[in-house]
Amino acid sequence: MSTVITLRREHLDAMIAHALEDAPVECCGLLAARDGTVTAIHRARNIEASPYRFKLDPLETRRIETAIDDSGAELAGFYHSHTGSEPRPSPTDIRAMGPFFGPPYVHFVIGVADRENPVARAWYIEDGAAHEHEFDVIEG
């Protein structure tokens, strides 16, 4: 995928805050966008409540998707955190996300192993592999 996704600093900060608040459990959520620009971050509950993996509740996910549709935006992707490893989709993430969350959906992984210096990276999951994706952050 070549389209760069754009988000405001407040959206990136909201994903990082969620990751830090839920640590050591992985956090997760959904992204709403219009024309390639994120318009909202929707926190979701990790029903696994695990520091090693996440799982979205299908009913909660459907409720969030409906709210995104009702707002005139579209589902653009997902995010989750890694609390003890680098912000790259793990083999477990790829197996779990690939069949359902592949392109056109972007997937942010927020690394908070170093709580003082969180790192966000964006990925597409396709054909059993993670491909890093560019994103732009708009200040203000």
Phi and psi restraints in degrees (value plus and minus 20) as a CYANA .aco file:
   2 SER   PHI    -127.6   -87.6
   2 SER   PSI     -33.6     6.4
   3 THR   PHI     -91.0   -51.0
   3 THR   PSI     108.9   148.9
   4 VAL   PHI    -103.5   -63.5
   4 VAL   PSI     111.4   151.4
   5 ILE   PHI    -108.8   -68.8
   5 ILE   PSI     125.0   165.0
   6 THR   PHI    -140.4  -100.4
   6 THR   PSI     121.9   161.9
   7 LEU   PHI    -165.1  -125.1
   7 LEU   PSI     134.1   174.1
   8 ARG   PHI     -99.1   -59.1
   8 ARG   PSI     135.0   175.0
   9 ARG   PHI     -72.6   -32.6
   9 ARG   PSI     -59.3   -19.3
  10 GLU   PHI     -81.4   -41.4
  10 GLU   PSI     -52.4   -12.4
  11 HIS   PHI     -92.5   -52.5
  11 HIS   PSI     -63.2   -23.2
  12 LEU   PHI     -82.3   -42.3
  12 LEU   PSI     -65.0   -25.0
  13 ASP   PHI     -81.1   -41.1
  13 ASP   PSI     -55.6   -15.6
  14 ALA   PHI     -87.3   -47.3
  14 ALA   PSI     -59.8   -19.8
  15 MET   PHI     -85.7   -45.7
  15 MET   PSI     -62.6   -22.6
  16 ILE   PHI     -84.0   -44.0
  16 ILE   PSI     -63.9   -23.9
  17 ALA   PHI     -80.0   -40.0
  17 ALA   PSI     -62.7   -22.7
  18 HIS   PHI     -79.9   -39.9
  18 HIS   PSI     -65.3   -25.3
  19 ALA   PHI     -81.3   -41.3
  19 ALA   PSI     -63.6   -23.6
  20 LEU   PHI     -88.5   -48.5
  20 LEU   PSI     -59.7   -19.7
  21 GLU   PHI     -85.4   -45.4
  21 GLU   PSI     -59.2   -19.2
  22 ASP   PHI    -104.7   -64.7
  22 ASP   PSI     -37.2     2.8
  23 ALA   PHI     -76.1   -36.1
  23 ALA   PSI     118.0   158.0
  24 PRO   PHI    -108.3   -68.3
  24 PRO   PSI     -17.9    22.1
  25 VAL   PHI    -100.2   -60.2
  25 VAL   PSI     120.7   160.7
  26 GLU   PHI     -87.3   -47.3
  26 GLU   PSI     117.8   157.8
  27 CYS   PHI    -114.9   -74.9
  27 CYS   PSI     150.1   190.1
  28 CYS   PHI    -177.7  -137.7
  28 CYS   PSI     139.3   179.3
  29 GLY   PHI    -194.2  -154.2
  29 GLY   PSI     159.2   199.2
  30 LEU   PHI    -140.5  -100.5
  30 LEU   PSI     133.7   173.7
  31 LEU   PHI    -135.0   -95.0
  31 LEU   PSI     112.7   152.7
  32 ALA   PHI    -124.9   -84.9
  32 ALA   PSI     125.7   165.7
  33 ALA   PHI    -169.6  -129.6
  33 ALA   PSI     140.9   180.9
  34 ARG   PHI    -152.0  -112.0
  34 ARG   PSI     107.2   147.2
  35 ASP   PHI      32.0    72.0
  35 ASP   PSI      21.8    61.8
  36 GLY   PHI      60.9   100.9
  36 GLY   PSI     -14.9    25.1
  37 THR   PHI    -136.2   -96.2
  37 THR   PSI     104.8   144.8
  38 VAL   PHI     -84.1   -44.1
  38 VAL   PSI     111.2   151.2
  39 THR   PHI    -130.3   -90.3
  39 THR   PSI     -39.6     0.4
  40 ALA   PHI    -181.8  -141.8
  40 ALA   PSI     129.2   169.2
  41 ILE   PHI    -130.2   -90.2
  41 ILE   PSI     110.3   150.3
  42 HIS   PHI    -137.2   -97.2
  42 HIS   PSI      89.2   129.2
  43 ARG   PHI     -85.9   -45.9
  43 ARG   PSI     124.5   164.5
  44 ALA   PHI    -150.9  -110.9
  44 ALA   PSI     144.9   184.9
  45 ARG   PHI    -113.5   -73.5
  45 ARG   PSI     114.4   154.4
  46 ASN   PHI    -102.5   -62.5
  46 ASN   PSI      83.2   123.2
  47 ILE   PHI     -92.7   -52.7
  47 ILE   PSI     -32.2     7.8
  48 GLU   PHI     -96.1   -56.1
  48 GLU   PSI     -48.7    -8.7
  49 ALA   PHI      28.1    68.1
  49 ALA   PSI      27.6    67.6
  50 SER   PHI    -138.0   -98.0
  50 SER   PSI     125.9   165.9
  51 PRO   PHI    -100.2   -60.2
  51 PRO   PSI     -21.9    18.1
  52 TYR   PHI    -136.2   -96.2
  52 TYR   PSI     -33.3     6.7
  53 ARG   PHI    -182.1  -142.1
  53 ARG   PSI     146.5   186.5
  54 PHE   PHI    -151.9  -111.9
  54 PHE   PSI     137.8   177.8
  55 LYS   PHI    -167.8  -127.8
  55 LYS   PSI     107.0   147.0
  56 LEU   PHI    -102.0   -62.0
  56 LEU   PSI     121.9   161.9
  57 ASP   PHI     -95.3   -55.3
  57 ASP   PSI     102.1   142.1
  58 PRO   PHI     -78.8   -38.8
  58 PRO   PSI     -56.3   -16.3
  59 LEU   PHI     -90.0   -50.0
  59 LEU   PSI     -61.5   -21.5
  60 GLU   PHI     -85.7   -45.7
  60 GLU   PSI     -61.0   -21.0
  61 THR   PHI     -80.0   -40.0
  61 THR   PSI     -64.6   -24.6
  62 ARG   PHI     -82.5   -42.5
  62 ARG   PSI     -60.6   -20.6
  63 ARG   PHI     -82.1   -42.1
  63 ARG   PSI     -64.0   -24.0
  64 ILE   PHI     -85.8   -45.8
  64 ILE   PSI     -62.9   -22.9
  65 GLU   PHI     -80.7   -40.7
  65 GLU   PSI     -58.7   -18.7
  66 THR   PHI     -84.3   -44.3
  66 THR   PSI     -62.7   -22.7
  67 ALA   PHI     -83.3   -43.3
  67 ALA   PSI     -59.3   -19.3
  68 ILE   PHI     -83.1   -43.1
  68 ILE   PSI     -68.5   -28.5
  69 ASP   PHI     -78.6   -38.6
  69 ASP   PSI     -64.7   -24.7
  70 ASP   PHI     -83.6   -43.6
  70 ASP   PSI     -45.7    -5.7
  71 SER   PHI    -101.6   -61.6
  71 SER   PSI     -27.1    12.9
  72 GLY   PHI      67.6   107.6
  72 GLY   PSI     -17.5    22.5
  73 ALA   PHI    -115.0   -75.0
  73 ALA   PSI    -195.7  -155.7
  74 GLU   PHI    -153.6  -113.6
  74 GLU   PSI     135.6   175.6
  75 LEU   PHI     -85.9   -45.9
  75 LEU   PSI     101.8   141.8
  76 ALA   PHI    -126.0   -86.0
  76 ALA   PSI     -42.0    -2.0
  77 GLY   PHI     145.2   185.2
  77 GLY   PSI    -179.1  -139.1
  78 PHE   PHI    -160.7  -120.7
  78 PHE   PSI     146.8   186.8
  79 TYR   PHI    -165.2  -125.2
  79 TYR   PSI     134.7   174.7
  80 HIS   PHI    -175.1  -135.1
  80 HIS   PSI     149.2   189.2
  81 SER   PHI    -131.4   -91.4
  81 SER   PSI     137.6   177.6
  82 HIS   PHI    -138.2   -98.2
  82 HIS   PSI     100.0   140.0
  83 THR   PHI    -113.4   -73.4
  83 THR   PSI     -33.3     6.7
  84 GLY   PHI    -158.2  -118.2
  84 GLY   PSI     -11.8    28.2
  85 SER   PHI    -162.7  -122.7
  85 SER   PSI     152.8   192.8
  86 GLU   PHI     -85.6   -45.6
  86 GLU   PSI     136.8   176.8
  87 PRO   PHI    -100.7   -60.7
  87 PRO   PSI      45.7    85.7
  88 ARG   PHI    -151.5  -111.5
  88 ARG   PSI     116.1   156.1
  89 PRO   PHI     -76.4   -36.4
  89 PRO   PSI     109.0   149.0
  90 SER   PHI     -97.7   -57.7
  90 SER   PSI     146.6   186.6
  91 PRO   PHI     -75.0   -35.0
  91 PRO   PSI     -56.5   -16.5
  92 THR   PHI     -84.0   -44.0
  92 THR   PSI     -63.9   -23.9
  93 ASP   PHI     -80.0   -40.0
  93 ASP   PSI     -65.1   -25.1
  94 ILE   PHI     -83.6   -43.6
  94 ILE   PSI     -62.4   -22.4
  95 ARG   PHI     -84.5   -44.5
  95 ARG   PSI     -60.9   -20.9
  96 ALA   PHI     -96.5   -56.5
  96 ALA   PSI     -60.0   -20.0
  97 MET   PHI    -108.9   -68.9
  97 MET   PSI     -56.8   -16.8
  98 GLY   PHI     -68.4   -28.4
  98 GLY   PSI     -71.2   -31.2
  99 PRO   PHI     -87.0   -47.0
  99 PRO   PSI     -41.8    -1.8
 100 PHE   PHI    -134.9   -94.9
 100 PHE   PSI     -47.9    -7.9
 101 PHE   PHI    -141.1  -101.1
 101 PHE   PSI       8.2    48.2
 102 GLY   PHI     -94.5   -54.5
 102 GLY   PSI    -194.5  -154.5
 103 PRO   PHI     -72.3   -32.3
 103 PRO   PSI     121.1   161.1
 104 PRO   PHI    -109.4   -69.4
 104 PRO   PSI     -11.6    28.4
 105 TYR   PHI    -100.3   -60.3
 105 TYR   PSI     110.7   150.7
 106 VAL   PHI    -109.5   -69.5
 106 VAL   PSI     131.5   171.5
 107 HIS   PHI    -151.7  -111.7
 107 HIS   PSI      96.1   136.1
 108 PHE   PHI    -108.7   -68.7
 108 PHE   PSI     116.3   156.3
 109 VAL   PHI    -137.0   -97.0
 109 VAL   PSI     105.3   145.3
 110 ILE   PHI    -124.5   -84.5
 110 ILE   PSI      94.5   134.5
 111 GLY   PHI    -111.0   -71.0
 111 GLY   PSI     101.7   141.7
 112 VAL   PHI    -145.0  -105.0
 112 VAL   PSI       5.2    45.2
 113 ALA   PHI     -80.1   -40.1
 113 ALA   PSI     -59.4   -19.4
 114 ASP   PHI    -120.6   -80.6
 114 ASP   PSI      75.7   115.7
 115 ARG   PHI     -80.9   -40.9
 115 ARG   PSI     -44.0    -4.0
 116 GLU   PHI     -99.9   -59.9
 116 GLU   PSI     -40.4    -0.4
 117 ASN   PHI    -156.4  -116.4
 117 ASN   PSI      47.5    87.5
 118 PRO   PHI     -83.1   -43.1
 118 PRO   PSI     130.0   170.0
 119 VAL   PHI    -148.9  -108.9
 119 VAL   PSI     112.6   152.6
 120 ALA   PHI    -133.0   -93.0
 120 ALA   PSI     113.4   153.4
 121 ARG   PHI    -154.3  -114.3
 121 ARG   PSI     129.9   169.9
 122 ALA   PHI    -132.9   -92.9
 122 ALA   PSI     126.0   166.0
 123 TRP   PHI    -162.6  -122.6
 123 TRP   PSI     135.0   175.0
 124 TYR   PHI    -132.7   -92.7
 124 TYR   PSI     121.4   161.4
 125 ILE   PHI    -128.1   -88.1
 125 ILE   PSI      98.1   138.1
 126 GLU   PHI    -171.6  -131.6
 126 GLU   PSI     116.8   156.8
 127 ASP   PHI      33.5    73.5
 127 ASP   PSI      19.5    59.5
 128 GLY   PHI      54.9    94.9
 128 GLY   PSI      -3.0    37.0
 129 ALA   PHI    -160.1  -120.1
 129 ALA   PSI     135.1   175.1
 130 ALA   PHI    -118.9   -78.9
 130 ALA   PSI     112.0   152.0
 131 HIS   PHI    -140.9  -100.9
 131 HIS   PSI     101.0   141.0
 132 GLU   PHI     -85.2   -45.2
 132 GLU   PSI     124.8   164.8
 133 HIS   PHI    -147.4  -107.4
 133 HIS   PSI     118.7   158.7
 134 GLU   PHI     -91.6   -51.6
 134 GLU   PSI     130.0   170.0
 135 PHE   PHI    -167.5  -127.5
 135 PHE   PSI     130.9   170.9
 136 ASP   PHI    -131.0   -91.0
 136 ASP   PSI     123.1   163.1
 137 VAL   PHI    -134.1   -94.1
 137 VAL   PSI     105.3   145.3
 138 ILE   PHI    -114.6   -74.6
 138 ILE   PSI     105.3   145.3
 139 GLU   PHI     -98.2   -58.2
 139 GLU   PSI     123.2   163.2
